[in-house]
Each structure stands twice: as structure tokens, then as C-alpha cells.
């Protein structure tokens, strides 16, 4: 059951990413939505394994992108 819930949750970020691609950079929240969703997707994809240093580094880079976007709103 646990795996089924994670698989179900994993489909949501894909749909949110589609929204972020469709709005592109034309919406002021685009970058926040995109990077937050990519972080969520990574976490769900790696749910049953350990996050590598590279993966954590990428998530931190995305978090920095979110901070910059927040300042620009």
C-alpha cells in the first residue's frame, strides 16, 4: 500500500510541471512553481532510496532559485 500511495503522489508533480511549462516565464510565479515541483518530484522519485550528494546539491540550487524568484515578485 505504501508504494501505491507514493506512485499516486508521483503523478501529481508531472501534471504541475505541465502547467509550469505552459505558463513558461510569462507568469511571475513560474519559477517558484517549477523549482518547487522539481524538488517534490525528486523527493518522490527517490522516496525509497537515499538522496545522493548531487541530488541534494541540485535541490539546494533549486531552493536558491525559489528565493531569488520570491525576491523578484
CHARMM-style PDB file with segment names, atoms N, HN, CA, C and O in Angstrom:
ATOM      1  N   UNK     1       0.823  -1.199   0.000  1.00  0.00      PROA
ATOM      2  CA  UNK     1       0.000   0.000   0.000  1.00  0.00      PROA
ATOM      3  C   UNK     1       0.866   1.262   0.000  1.00  0.00      PROA
ATOM      4  O   UNK     1       0.551   2.224  -0.700  1.00  0.00      PROA
ATOM      5  N   UNK     2       1.939   1.268   0.767  1.00  0.00      PROA
ATOM      6  HN  UNK     2       2.195   0.487   1.336  1.00  0.00      PROA
ATOM      7  CA  UNK     2       2.839   2.424   0.837  1.00  0.00      PROA
ATOM      8  C   UNK     2       3.354   2.804  -0.551  1.00  0.00      PROA
ATOM      9  O   UNK     2       3.352   3.978  -0.923  1.00  0.00      PROA
ATOM     10  N   UNK     3       3.793   1.807  -1.308  1.00  0.00      PROA
ATOM     11  HN  UNK     3       3.795   0.854  -1.006  1.00  0.00      PROA
ATOM     12  CA  UNK     3       4.319   2.070  -2.646  1.00  0.00      PROA
ATOM     13  C   UNK     3       3.238   2.643  -3.548  1.00  0.00      PROA
ATOM     14  O   UNK     3       3.515   3.528  -4.357  1.00  0.00      PROA
ATOM     15  N   UNK     4       2.019   2.155  -3.423  1.00  0.00      PROA
ATOM     16  HN  UNK     4       1.794   1.435  -2.766  1.00  0.00      PROA
ATOM     17  CA  UNK     4       0.912   2.651  -4.240  1.00  0.00      PROA
ATOM     18  C   UNK     4       0.649   4.126  -3.962  1.00  0.00      PROA
ATOM     19  O   UNK     4       0.388   4.892  -4.890  1.00  0.00      PROA
ATOM     20  N   UNK     5       0.714   4.530  -2.706  1.00  0.00      PROA
ATOM     21  HN  UNK     5       0.926   3.908  -1.953  1.00  0.00      PROA
ATOM     22  CA  UNK     5       0.485   5.929  -2.345  1.00  0.00      PROA
ATOM     23  C   UNK     5       1.582   6.809  -2.932  1.00  0.00      PROA
ATOM     24  O   UNK     5       1.299   7.890  -3.447  1.00  0.00      PROA
ATOM     25  N   UNK     6       2.818   6.359  -2.859  1.00  0.00      PROA
ATOM     26  HN  UNK     6       3.047   5.481  -2.441  1.00  0.00      PROA
ATOM     27  CA  UNK     6       3.931   7.129  -3.418  1.00  0.00      PROA
ATOM     28  C   UNK     6       3.787   7.237  -4.930  1.00  0.00      PROA
ATOM     29  O   UNK     6       4.012   8.308  -5.494  1.00  0.00      PROA
ATOM     30  N   UNK     7       3.412   6.140  -5.598  1.00  0.00      PROA
ATOM     31  HN  UNK     7       3.229   5.270  -5.140  1.00  0.00      PROA
ATOM     32  CA  UNK     7       3.210   6.184  -7.052  1.00  0.00      PROA
ATOM     33  C   UNK     7       2.093   7.150  -7.416  1.00  0.00      PROA
ATOM     34  O   UNK     7       2.216   7.904  -8.381  1.00  0.00      PROA
ATOM     35  N   UNK     8       1.022   7.135  -6.664  1.00  0.00      PROA
ATOM     36  HN  UNK     8       0.922   6.522  -5.880  1.00  0.00      PROA
ATOM     37  CA  UNK     8      -0.094   8.047  -6.926  1.00  0.00      PROA
ATOM     38  C   UNK     8       0.353   9.497  -6.737  1.00  0.00      PROA
ATOM     39  O   UNK     8       0.033  10.364  -7.550  1.00  0.00      PROA
ATOM     40  N   UNK     9       1.087   9.748  -5.669  1.00  0.00      PROA
ATOM     41  HN  UNK     9       1.347   9.043  -5.008  1.00  0.00      PROA
ATOM     42  CA  UNK     9       1.581  11.103  -5.406  1.00  0.00      PROA
ATOM     43  C   UNK     9       2.566  11.548  -6.480  1.00  0.00      PROA
ATOM     44  O   UNK     9       2.647  12.738  -6.785  1.00  0.00      PROA
ATOM     45  N   UNK    10       3.307  10.619  -7.053  1.00  0.00      PROA
ATOM     46  HN  UNK    10       3.241   9.653  -6.805  1.00  0.00      PROA
ATOM     47  CA  UNK    10       4.302  10.947  -8.077  1.00  0.00      PROA
ATOM     48  C   UNK    10       3.681  11.458  -9.364  1.00  0.00      PROA
ATOM     49  O   UNK    10       4.339  12.158 -10.134  1.00  0.00      PROA
ATOM     50  N   UNK    11       2.432  11.122  -9.605  1.00  0.00      PROA
ATOM     51  HN  UNK    11       1.897  10.554  -8.980  1.00  0.00      PROA
ATOM     52  CA  UNK    11       1.793  11.593 -10.837  1.00  0.00      PROA
ATOM     53  C   UNK    11       1.440  13.082 -10.760  1.00  0.00      PROA
ATOM     54  O   UNK    11       1.388  13.760 -11.786  1.00  0.00      PROA
ATOM     55  N   UNK    12       1.202  13.583  -9.569  1.00  0.00      PROA
ATOM     56  HN  UNK    12       1.244  13.032  -8.735  1.00  0.00      PROA
ATOM     57  CA  UNK    12       0.809  14.984  -9.408  1.00  0.00      PROA
ATOM     58  C   UNK    12       1.895  15.960  -9.854  1.00  0.00      PROA
ATOM     59  O   UNK    12       1.588  16.897 -10.591  1.00  0.00      PROA
ATOM     60  N   UNK    13       3.151  15.783  -9.441  1.00  0.00      PROA
ATOM     61  HN  UNK    13       3.401  15.022  -8.842  1.00  0.00      PROA
ATOM     62  CA  UNK    13       4.169  16.739  -9.895  1.00  0.00      PROA
ATOM     63  C   UNK    13       4.301  16.797 -11.420  1.00  0.00      PROA
ATOM     64  O   UNK    13       4.583  17.858 -11.976  1.00  0.00      PROA
ATOM     65  N   UNK    14       4.102  15.685 -12.084  1.00  0.00      PROA
ATOM     66  HN  UNK    14       3.872  14.823 -11.633  1.00  0.00      PROA
ATOM     67  CA  UNK    14       4.183  15.695 -13.546  1.00  0.00      PROA
ATOM     68  C   UNK    14       3.128  16.615 -14.141  1.00  0.00      PROA
ATOM     69  O   UNK    14       3.397  17.333 -15.104  1.00  0.00      PROA
ATOM     70  N   UNK    15       1.936  16.594 -13.574  1.00  0.00      PROA
ATOM     71  HN  UNK    15       1.718  16.011 -12.792  1.00  0.00      PROA
ATOM     72  CA  UNK    15       0.864  17.463 -14.074  1.00  0.00      PROA
ATOM     73  C   UNK    15       1.142  18.931 -13.735  1.00  0.00      PROA
ATOM     74  O   UNK    15       0.853  19.821 -14.534  1.00  0.00      PROA
ATOM     75  N   UNK    16       1.699  19.176 -12.558  1.00  0.00      PROA
ATOM     76  HN  UNK    16       1.933  18.453 -11.909  1.00  0.00      PROA
ATOM     77  CA  UNK    16       2.040  20.550 -12.186  1.00  0.00      PROA
ATOM     78  C   UNK    16       3.171  21.068 -13.072  1.00  0.00      PROA
ATOM     79  O   UNK    16       3.181  22.241 -13.447  1.00  0.00      PROA
ATOM     80  N   UNK    17       4.122  20.197 -13.407  1.00  0.00      PROA
ATOM     81  HN  UNK    17       4.115  19.245 -13.102  1.00  0.00      PROA
ATOM     82  CA  UNK    17       5.202  20.606 -14.317  1.00  0.00      PROA
ATOM     83  C   UNK    17       4.636  20.993 -15.677  1.00  0.00      PROA
ATOM     84  O   UNK    17       5.116  21.939 -16.301  1.00  0.00      PROA
ATOM     85  N   UNK    18       3.618  20.269 -16.142  1.00  0.00      PROA
ATOM     86  HN  UNK    18       3.228  19.500 -15.636  1.00  0.00      PROA
ATOM     87  CA  UNK    18       2.974  20.624 -17.415  1.00  0.00      PROA
ATOM     88  C   UNK    18       2.414  22.044 -17.348  1.00  0.00      PROA
ATOM     89  O   UNK    18       2.528  22.810 -18.305  1.00  0.00      PROA
ATOM     90  N   UNK    19       1.809  22.387 -16.215  1.00  0.00      PROA
ATOM     91  HN  UNK    19       1.716  21.765 -15.437  1.00  0.00      PROA
ATOM     92  CA  UNK    19       1.290  23.744 -16.028  1.00  0.00      PROA
ATOM     93  C   UNK    19       2.429  24.759 -16.068  1.00  0.00      PROA
ATOM     94  O   UNK    19       2.309  25.809 -16.699  1.00  0.00      PROA
ATOM     95  N   UNK    20       3.517  24.447 -15.400  1.00  0.00      PROA
ATOM     96  HN  UNK    20       3.613  23.594 -14.887  1.00  0.00      PROA
ATOM     97  CA  UNK    20       4.636  25.403 -15.382  1.00  0.00      PROA
ATOM     98  C   UNK    20       5.242  25.559 -16.768  1.00  0.00      PROA
ATOM     99  O   UNK    20       5.671  26.655 -17.131  1.00  0.00      PROA
ATOM    100  N   UNK    21       5.286  24.480 -17.553  1.00  0.00      PROA
ATOM    101  HN  UNK    21       4.937  23.590 -17.258  1.00  0.00      PROA
ATOM    102  CA  UNK    21       5.796  24.583 -18.927  1.00  0.00      PROA
ATOM    103  C   UNK    21       4.855  25.439 -19.773  1.00  0.00      PROA
ATOM    104  O   UNK    21       5.305  26.228 -20.604  1.00  0.00      PROA
ATOM    105  N   UNK    22       3.555  25.281 -19.560  1.00  0.00      PROA
ATOM    106  HN  UNK    22       3.189  24.640 -18.885  1.00  0.00      PROA
ATOM    107  CA  UNK    22       2.562  26.014 -20.356  1.00  0.00      PROA
ATOM    108  C   UNK    22       2.593  27.510 -20.051  1.00  0.00      PROA
ATOM    109  O   UNK    22       2.404  28.332 -20.948  1.00  0.00      PROA
ATOM    110  N   UNK    23       2.830  27.862 -18.797  1.00  0.00      PROA
ATOM    111  HN  UNK    23       2.983  27.195 -18.068  1.00  0.00      PROA
ATOM    112  CA  UNK    23       2.855  29.282 -18.441  1.00  0.00      PROA
ATOM    113  C   UNK    23       4.206  29.894 -18.742  1.00  0.00      PROA
ATOM    114  O   UNK    23       4.327  31.105 -18.925  1.00  0.00      PROA
ATOM    115  N   UNK    24       5.216  29.050 -18.792  1.00  0.00      PROA
ATOM    116  HN  UNK    24       5.117  28.066 -18.644  1.00  0.00      PROA
ATOM    117  CA  UNK    24       6.581  29.475 -19.069  1.00  0.00      PROA
ATOM    118  C   UNK    24       6.949  30.645 -18.176  1.00  0.00      PROA
ATOM    119  O   UNK    24       6.494  30.728 -17.035  1.00  0.00      PROA
ATOM    120  N   UNK    25       7.748  31.524 -18.676  1.00  0.00      PROA
ATOM    121  HN  UNK    25       8.117  31.457 -19.603  1.00  0.00      PROA
ATOM    122  CA  UNK    25       8.215  32.638 -17.853  1.00  0.00      PROA
ATOM    123  C   UNK    25       7.283  33.840 -17.928  1.00  0.00      PROA
ATOM    124  O   UNK    25       7.660  34.945 -17.539  1.00  0.00      PROA
ATOM    125  N   UNK    26       6.069  33.628 -18.427  1.00  0.00      PROA
ATOM    126  HN  UNK    26       5.764  32.730 -18.743  1.00  0.00      PROA
ATOM    127  CA  UNK    26       5.125  34.738 -18.577  1.00  0.00      PROA
ATOM    128  C   UNK    26       4.393  35.054 -17.279  1.00  0.00      PROA
ATOM    129  O   UNK    26       3.750  36.097 -17.168  1.00  0.00      PROA
ATOM    130  N   UNK    27       4.484  34.172 -16.313  1.00  0.00      PROA
ATOM    131  HN  UNK    27       5.006  33.324 -16.404  1.00  0.00      PROA
ATOM    132  CA  UNK    27       3.793  34.382 -15.044  1.00  0.00      PROA
ATOM    133  C   UNK    27       4.832  34.625 -13.949  1.00  0.00      PROA
ATOM    134  O   UNK    27       5.868  33.960 -13.921  1.00  0.00      PROA
ATOM    135  N   UNK    28       4.565  35.565 -13.054  1.00  0.00      PROA
ATOM    136  HN  UNK    28       3.723  36.105 -13.077  1.00  0.00      PROA
ATOM    137  CA  UNK    28       5.565  35.890 -12.035  1.00  0.00      PROA
ATOM    138  C   UNK    28       5.876  34.732 -11.081  1.00  0.00      PROA
ATOM    139  O   UNK    28       6.947  34.719 -10.474  1.00  0.00      PROA
ATOM    140  N   UNK    29       4.978  33.773 -10.937  1.00  0.00      PROA
ATOM    141  HN  UNK    29       4.108  33.784 -11.431  1.00  0.00      PROA
ATOM    142  CA  UNK    29       5.203  32.652 -10.020  1.00  0.00      PROA
ATOM    143  C   UNK    29       5.806  31.439 -10.716  1.00  0.00      PROA
ATOM    144  O   UNK    29       6.041  30.414 -10.076  1.00  0.00      PROA
ATOM    145  N   UNK    30       6.056  31.540 -12.006  1.00  0.00      PROA
ATOM    146  HN  UNK    30       5.865  32.373 -12.526  1.00  0.00      PROA
ATOM    147  CA  UNK    30       6.528  30.394 -12.792  1.00  0.00      PROA
ATOM    148  C   UNK    30       7.739  29.724 -12.166  1.00  0.00      PROA
ATOM    149  O   UNK    30       7.736  28.507 -11.981  1.00  0.00      PROA
ATOM    150  N   UNK    31       8.751  30.470 -11.843  1.00  0.00      PROA
ATOM    151  HN  UNK    31       8.753  31.459 -11.993  1.00  0.00      PROA
ATOM    152  CA  UNK    31       9.996  29.900 -11.342  1.00  0.00      PROA
ATOM    153  C   UNK    31       9.787  29.196 -10.001  1.00  0.00      PROA
ATOM    154  O   UNK    31      10.356  28.132  -9.759  1.00  0.00      PROA
ATOM    155  N   UNK    32       8.981  29.785  -9.146  1.00  0.00      PROA
ATOM    156  HN  UNK    32       8.519  30.650  -9.342  1.00  0.00      PROA
ATOM    157  CA  UNK    32       8.700  29.163  -7.851  1.00  0.00      PROA
ATOM    158  C   UNK    32       7.981  27.837  -8.056  1.00  0.00      PROA
ATOM    159  O   UNK    32       8.362  26.819  -7.477  1.00  0.00      PROA
ATOM    160  N   UNK    33       6.944  27.853  -8.879  1.00  0.00      PROA
ATOM    161  HN  UNK    33       6.635  28.679  -9.349  1.00  0.00      PROA
ATOM    162  CA  UNK    33       6.188  26.633  -9.159  1.00  0.00      PROA
ATOM    163  C   UNK    33       7.076  25.558  -9.769  1.00  0.00      PROA
ATOM    164  O   UNK    33       7.049  24.404  -9.343  1.00  0.00      PROA
ATOM    165  N   UNK    34       7.851  25.937 -10.753  1.00  0.00      PROA
ATOM    166  HN  UNK    34       7.873  26.874 -11.100  1.00  0.00      PROA
ATOM    167  CA  UNK    34       8.694  24.982 -11.464  1.00  0.00      PROA
ATOM    168  C   UNK    34       9.727  24.333 -10.533  1.00  0.00      PROA
ATOM    169  O   UNK    34       9.824  23.107 -10.469  1.00  0.00      PROA
ATOM    170  N   UNK    35      10.484  25.144  -9.827  1.00  0.00      PROA
ATOM    171  HN  UNK    35      10.405  26.140  -9.879  1.00  0.00      PROA
ATOM    172  CA  UNK    35      11.557  24.601  -8.998  1.00  0.00      PROA
ATOM    173  C   UNK    35      11.016  23.843  -7.779  1.00  0.00      PROA
ATOM    174  O   UNK    35      11.577  22.817  -7.394  1.00  0.00      PROA
ATOM    175  N   UNK    36       9.945  24.334  -7.175  1.00  0.00      PROA
ATOM    176  HN  UNK    36       9.489  25.168  -7.487  1.00  0.00      PROA
ATOM    177  CA  UNK    36       9.345  23.623  -6.040  1.00  0.00      PROA
ATOM    178  C   UNK    36       8.809  22.258  -6.490  1.00  0.00      PROA
ATOM    179  O   UNK    36       8.933  21.268  -5.769  1.00  0.00      PROA
ATOM    180  N   UNK    37       8.224  22.218  -7.664  1.00  0.00      PROA
ATOM    181  HN  UNK    37       8.123  23.023  -8.250  1.00  0.00      PROA
ATOM    182  CA  UNK    37       7.701  20.957  -8.185  1.00  0.00      PROA
ATOM    183  C   UNK    37       8.828  19.992  -8.518  1.00  0.00      PROA
ATOM    184  O   UNK    37       8.713  18.793  -8.264  1.00  0.00      PROA
ATOM    185  N   UNK    38       9.908  20.501  -9.080  1.00  0.00      PROA
ATOM    186  HN  UNK    38      10.001  21.475  -9.286  1.00  0.00      PROA
ATOM    187  CA  UNK    38      11.054  19.634  -9.373  1.00  0.00      PROA
ATOM    188  C   UNK    38      11.633  19.049  -8.080  1.00  0.00      PROA
ATOM    189  O   UNK    38      12.030  17.883  -8.050  1.00  0.00      PROA
ATOM    190  N   UNK    39      11.682  19.849  -7.018  1.00  0.00      PROA
ATOM    191  HN  UNK    39      11.360  20.796  -7.042  1.00  0.00      PROA
ATOM    192  CA  UNK    39      12.153  19.335  -5.730  1.00  0.00      PROA
ATOM    193  C   UNK    39      11.209  18.239  -5.241  1.00  0.00      PROA
ATOM    194  O   UNK    39      11.657  17.174  -4.815  1.00  0.00      PROA
ATOM    195  N   UNK    40       9.913  18.498  -5.303  1.00  0.00      PROA
ATOM    196  HN  UNK    40       9.549  19.362  -5.650  1.00  0.00      PROA
ATOM    197  CA  UNK    40       8.928  17.498  -4.870  1.00  0.00      PROA
ATOM    198  C   UNK    40       9.028  16.224  -5.687  1.00  0.00      PROA
ATOM    199  O   UNK    40       8.962  15.124  -5.139  1.00  0.00      PROA
ATOM    200  N   UNK    41       9.186  16.364  -6.982  1.00  0.00      PROA
ATOM    201  HN  UNK    41       9.240  17.258  -7.427  1.00  0.00      PROA
ATOM    202  CA  UNK    41       9.292  15.206  -7.864  1.00  0.00      PROA
ATOM    203  C   UNK    41      10.533  14.385  -7.527  1.00  0.00      PROA
ATOM    204  O   UNK    41      10.475  13.156  -7.497  1.00  0.00      PROA
ATOM    205  N   UNK    42      11.637  15.048  -7.279  1.00  0.00      PROA
ATOM    206  HN  UNK    42      11.684  16.047  -7.304  1.00  0.00      PROA
ATOM    207  CA  UNK    42      12.870  14.356  -6.917  1.00  0.00      PROA
ATOM    208  C   UNK    42      12.684  13.567  -5.625  1.00  0.00      PROA
ATOM    209  O   UNK    42      13.088  12.407  -5.534  1.00  0.00      PROA
ATOM    210  N   UNK    43      12.076  14.197  -4.636  1.00  0.00      PROA
ATOM    211  HN  UNK    43      11.748  15.139  -4.710  1.00  0.00      PROA
ATOM    212  CA  UNK    43      11.855  13.519  -3.361  1.00  0.00      PROA
ATOM    213  C   UNK    43      10.983  12.282  -3.555  1.00  0.00      PROA
ATOM    214  O   UNK    43      11.285  11.217  -3.017  1.00  0.00      PROA
ATOM    215  N   UNK    44       9.915  12.418  -4.314  1.00  0.00      PROA
ATOM    216  HN  UNK    44       9.670  13.283  -4.752  1.00  0.00      PROA
ATOM    217  CA  UNK    44       9.030  11.266  -4.542  1.00  0.00      PROA
ATOM    218  C   UNK    44       9.716  10.182  -5.357  1.00  0.00      PROA
ATOM    219  O   UNK    44       9.534   8.995  -5.087  1.00  0.00      PROA
ATOM    220  N   UNK    45      10.499  10.577  -6.351  1.00  0.00      PROA
ATOM    221  HN  UNK    45      10.646  11.541  -6.571  1.00  0.00      PROA
ATOM    222  CA  UNK    45      11.219   9.588  -7.168  1.00  0.00      PROA
ATOM    223  C   UNK    45      12.231   8.804  -6.341  1.00  0.00      PROA
ATOM    224  O   UNK    45      12.483   7.630  -6.612  1.00  0.00      PROA
ATOM    225  N   UNK    46      12.805   9.444  -5.344  1.00  0.00      PROA
ATOM    226  HN  UNK    46      12.600  10.398  -5.123  1.00  0.00      PROA
ATOM    227  CA  UNK    46      13.841   8.825  -4.519  1.00  0.00      PROA
ATOM    228  C   UNK    46      13.307   8.363  -3.161  1.00  0.00      PROA
ATOM    229  O   UNK    46      14.087   8.085  -2.251  1.00  0.00      PROA
ATOM    230  N   UNK    47      11.992   8.280  -3.023  1.00  0.00      PROA
ATOM    231  HN  UNK    47      11.358   8.506  -3.763  1.00  0.00      PROA
ATOM    232  CA  UNK    47      11.334   8.008  -1.750  1.00  0.00      PROA
ATOM    233  C   UNK    47      11.908   6.803  -1.004  1.00  0.00      PROA
ATOM    234  O   UNK    47      12.106   6.858   0.210  1.00  0.00      PROA
ATOM    235  N   UNK    48      12.171   5.734  -1.720  1.00  0.00      PROA
ATOM    236  HN  UNK    48      12.011   5.690  -2.706  1.00  0.00      PROA
ATOM    237  CA  UNK    48      12.644   4.505  -1.086  1.00  0.00      PROA
ATOM    238  C   UNK    48      14.154   4.313  -1.177  1.00  0.00      PROA
ATOM    239  O   UNK    48      14.651   3.202  -0.990  1.00  0.00      PROA
ATOM    240  N   UNK    49      14.881   5.378  -1.462  1.00  0.00      PROA
ATOM    241  HN  UNK    49      14.478   6.280  -1.614  1.00  0.00      PROA
ATOM    242  CA  UNK    49      16.334   5.275  -1.523  1.00  0.00      PROA
ATOM    243  C   UNK    49      16.953   6.497  -0.849  1.00  0.00      PROA
ATOM    244  O   UNK    49      16.249   7.418  -0.436  1.00  0.00      PROA
ATOM    245  N   UNK    50      18.251   6.488  -0.747  1.00  0.00      PROA
ATOM    246  HN  UNK    50      18.823   5.740  -1.083  1.00  0.00      PROA
ATOM    247  CA  UNK    50      18.961   7.609  -0.141  1.00  0.00      PROA
ATOM    248  C   UNK    50      19.245   8.673  -1.191  1.00  0.00      PROA
ATOM    249  O   UNK    50      19.563   8.363  -2.339  1.00  0.00      PROA
ATOM    250  N   UNK    51      19.127   9.921  -0.784  1.00  0.00      PROA
ATOM    251  HN  UNK    51      18.869  10.173   0.149  1.00  0.00      PROA
ATOM    252  CA  UNK    51      19.452  11.021  -1.691  1.00  0.00      PROA
ATOM    253  C   UNK    51      20.966  11.150  -1.791  1.00  0.00      PROA
ATOM    254  O   UNK    51      21.662  11.185  -0.776  1.00  0.00      PROA
ATOM    255  N   UNK    52      21.468  11.219  -3.007  1.00  0.00      PROA
ATOM    256  HN  UNK    52      20.902  11.191  -3.832  1.00  0.00      PROA
ATOM    257  CA  UNK    52      22.908  11.381  -3.214  1.00  0.00      PROA
ATOM    258  C   UNK    52      23.300  12.833  -2.924  1.00  0.00      PROA
ATOM    259  O   UNK    52      22.449  13.720  -2.862  1.00  0.00      PROA
ATOM    260  N   UNK    53      24.581  13.049  -2.752  1.00  0.00      PROA
ATOM    261  HN  UNK    53      25.272  12.328  -2.802  1.00  0.00      PROA
ATOM    262  CA  UNK    53      25.069  14.420  -2.548  1.00  0.00      PROA
ATOM    263  C   UNK    53      24.727  15.305  -3.734  1.00  0.00      PROA
ATOM    264  O   UNK    53      24.380  16.473  -3.563  1.00  0.00      PROA
ATOM    265  N   UNK    54      24.823  14.747  -4.945  1.00  0.00      PROA
ATOM    266  HN  UNK    54      25.105  13.797  -5.084  1.00  0.00      PROA
ATOM    267  CA  UNK    54      24.486  15.518  -6.152  1.00  0.00      PROA
ATOM    268  C   UNK    54      23.008  15.892  -6.167  1.00  0.00      PROA
ATOM    269  O   UNK    54      22.651  17.008  -6.544  1.00  0.00      PROA
ATOM    270  N   UNK    55      22.162  14.973  -5.762  1.00  0.00      PROA
ATOM    271  HN  UNK    55      22.452  14.066  -5.456  1.00  0.00      PROA
ATOM    272  CA  UNK    55      20.720  15.242  -5.740  1.00  0.00      PROA
ATOM    273  C   UNK    55      20.399  16.315  -4.711  1.00  0.00      PROA
ATOM    274  O   UNK    55      19.615  17.225  -4.981  1.00  0.00      PROA
ATOM    275  N   UNK    56      20.992  16.210  -3.554  1.00  0.00      PROA
ATOM    276  HN  UNK    56      21.628  15.470  -3.335  1.00  0.00      PROA
ATOM    277  CA  UNK    56      20.779  17.225  -2.512  1.00  0.00      PROA
ATOM    278  C   UNK    56      21.303  18.579  -2.983  1.00  0.00      PROA
ATOM    279  O   UNK    56      20.668  19.609  -2.754  1.00  0.00      PROA
ATOM    280  N   UNK    57      22.444  18.576  -3.632  1.00  0.00      PROA
ATOM    281  HN  UNK    57      22.959  17.740  -3.818  1.00  0.00      PROA
ATOM    282  CA  UNK    57      23.012  19.812  -4.164  1.00  0.00      PROA
ATOM    283  C   UNK    57      22.075  20.456  -5.185  1.00  0.00      PROA
ATOM    284  O   UNK    57      21.881  21.671  -5.185  1.00  0.00      PROA
ATOM    285  N   UNK    58      21.502  19.630  -6.049  1.00  0.00      PROA
ATOM    286  HN  UNK    58      21.660  18.643  -6.049  1.00  0.00      PROA
ATOM    287  CA  UNK    58      20.555  20.162  -7.042  1.00  0.00      PROA
ATOM    288  C   UNK    58      19.311  20.733  -6.362  1.00  0.00      PROA
ATOM    289  O   UNK    58      18.807  21.778  -6.773  1.00  0.00      PROA
ATOM    290  N   UNK    59      18.822  20.064  -5.341  1.00  0.00      PROA
ATOM    291  HN  UNK    59      19.232  19.215  -5.007  1.00  0.00      PROA
ATOM    292  CA  UNK    59      17.643  20.569  -4.635  1.00  0.00      PROA
ATOM    293  C   UNK    59      17.964  21.893  -3.938  1.00  0.00      PROA
ATOM    294  O   UNK    59      17.129  22.796  -3.920  1.00  0.00      PROA
ATOM    295  N   UNK    60      19.151  22.015  -3.370  1.00  0.00      PROA
ATOM    296  HN  UNK    60      19.830  21.281  -3.384  1.00  0.00      PROA
ATOM    297  CA  UNK    60      19.550  23.280  -2.740  1.00  0.00      PROA
ATOM    298  C   UNK    60      19.682  24.393  -3.774  1.00  0.00      PROA
ATOM    299  O   UNK    60      19.325  25.540  -3.506  1.00  0.00      PROA
ATOM    300  N   UNK    61      20.197  24.053  -4.955  1.00  0.00      PROA
ATOM    301  HN  UNK    61      20.488  23.121  -5.173  1.00  0.00      PROA
ATOM    302  CA  UNK    61      20.292  25.035  -6.044  1.00  0.00      PROA
ATOM    303  C   UNK    61      18.892  25.512  -6.428  1.00  0.00      PROA
ATOM    304  O   UNK    61      18.668  26.704  -6.638  1.00  0.00      PROA
ATOM    305  N   UNK    62      17.957  24.572  -6.517  1.00  0.00      PROA
ATOM    306  HN  UNK    62      18.139  23.603  -6.346  1.00  0.00      PROA
ATOM    307  CA  UNK    62      16.573  24.944  -6.845  1.00  0.00      PROA
ATOM    308  C   UNK    62      15.949  25.804  -5.740  1.00  0.00      PROA
ATOM    309  O   UNK    62      15.193  26.734  -6.020  1.00  0.00      PROA
ATOM    310  N   UNK    63      16.271  25.487  -4.491  1.00  0.00      PROA
ATOM    311  HN  UNK    63      16.885  24.731  -4.263  1.00  0.00      PROA
ATOM    312  CA  UNK    63      15.765  26.297  -3.379  1.00  0.00      PROA
ATOM    313  C   UNK    63      16.292  27.724  -3.483  1.00  0.00      PROA
ATOM    314  O   UNK    63      15.565  28.676  -3.199  1.00  0.00      PROA
ATOM    315  N   UNK    64      17.542  27.878  -3.885  1.00  0.00      PROA
ATOM    316  HN  UNK    64      18.133  27.105  -4.116  1.00  0.00      PROA
ATOM    317  CA  UNK    64      18.105  29.221  -4.096  1.00  0.00      PROA
ATOM    318  C   UNK    64      17.365  29.947  -5.216  1.00  0.00      PROA
ATOM    319  O   UNK    64      17.113  31.148  -5.118  1.00  0.00      PROA
ATOM    320  N   UNK    65      17.016  29.221  -6.284  1.00  0.00      PROA
ATOM    321  HN  UNK    65      17.221  28.245  -6.364  1.00  0.00      PROA
ATOM    322  CA  UNK    65      16.251  29.817  -7.391  1.00  0.00      PROA
ATOM    323  C   UNK    65      14.888  30.308  -6.894  1.00  0.00      PROA
ATOM    324  O   UNK    65      14.397  31.348  -7.334  1.00  0.00      PROA
ATOM    325  N   UNK    66      14.287  29.555  -5.980  1.00  0.00      PROA
ATOM    326  HN  UNK    66      14.686  28.710  -5.623  1.00  0.00      PROA
ATOM    327  CA  UNK    66      12.998  29.954  -5.412  1.00  0.00      PROA
ATOM    328  C   UNK    66      13.161  31.236  -4.597  1.00  0.00      PROA
ATOM    329  O   UNK    66      12.321  32.132  -4.676  1.00  0.00      PROA
ATOM    330  N   UNK    67      14.232  31.324  -3.820  1.00  0.00      PROA
ATOM    331  HN  UNK    67      14.914  30.596  -3.756  1.00  0.00      PROA
ATOM    332  CA  UNK    67      14.487  32.531  -3.026  1.00  0.00      PROA
ATOM    333  C   UNK    67      14.649  33.752  -3.920  1.00  0.00      PROA
ATOM    334  O   UNK    67      14.118  34.821  -3.621  1.00  0.00      PROA
ATOM    335  N   UNK    68      15.382  33.593  -5.015  1.00  0.00      PROA
ATOM    336  HN  UNK    68      15.813  32.725  -5.258  1.00  0.00      PROA
ATOM    337  CA  UNK    68      15.584  34.715  -5.946  1.00  0.00      PROA
ATOM    338  C   UNK    68      14.237  35.123  -6.569  1.00  0.00      PROA
ATOM    339  O   UNK    68      13.923  36.309  -6.669  1.00  0.00      PROA
ATOM    340  N   UNK    69      13.466  34.138  -6.977  1.00  0.00      PROA
ATOM    341  HN  UNK    69      13.721  33.175  -6.896  1.00  0.00      PROA
ATOM    342  CA  UNK    69      12.161  34.424  -7.597  1.00  0.00      PROA
ATOM    343  C   UNK    69      11.238  35.142  -6.612  1.00  0.00      PROA
ATOM    344  O   UNK    69      10.507  36.059  -6.986  1.00  0.00      PROA
ATOM    345  N   UNK    70      11.282  34.716  -5.361  1.00  0.00      PROA
ATOM    346  HN  UNK    70      11.875  33.970  -5.057  1.00  0.00      PROA
ATOM    347  CA  UNK    70      10.440  35.345  -4.335  1.00  0.00      PROA
ATOM    348  C   UNK    70      10.790  36.817  -4.176  1.00  0.00      PROA
ATOM    349  O   UNK    70       9.910  37.663  -4.017  1.00  0.00      PROA
ATOM    350  N   UNK    71      12.070  37.111  -4.219  1.00  0.00      PROA
ATOM    351  HN  UNK    71      12.786  36.424  -4.348  1.00  0.00      PROA
ATOM    352  CA  UNK    71      12.519  38.500  -4.098  1.00  0.00      PROA
ATOM    353  C   UNK    71      12.080  39.346  -5.281  1.00  0.00      PROA
ATOM    354  O   UNK    71      11.884  40.554  -5.150  1.00  0.00      PROA
ATOM    355  N   UNK    72      11.927  38.711  -6.434  1.00  0.00      PROA
ATOM    356  HN  UNK    72      12.086  37.730  -6.540  1.00  0.00      PROA
ATOM    357  CA  UNK    72      11.561  39.439  -7.660  1.00  0.00      PROA
ATOM    358  C   UNK    72      10.058  39.649  -7.822  1.00  0.00      PROA
ATOM    359  O   UNK    72       9.618  40.310  -8.763  1.00  0.00      PROA
ATOM    360  N   UNK    73       9.282  39.092  -6.917  1.00  0.00      PROA
ATOM    361  HN  UNK    73       9.639  38.555  -6.153  1.00  0.00      PROA
ATOM    362  CA  UNK    73       7.815  39.240  -7.029  1.00  0.00      PROA
ATOM    363  C   UNK    73       7.395  40.569  -6.432  1.00  0.00      PROA
ATOM    364  OT1 UNK    73       6.208  40.893  -6.422  1.00  0.00      PROA
TER     365      UNK     73
END
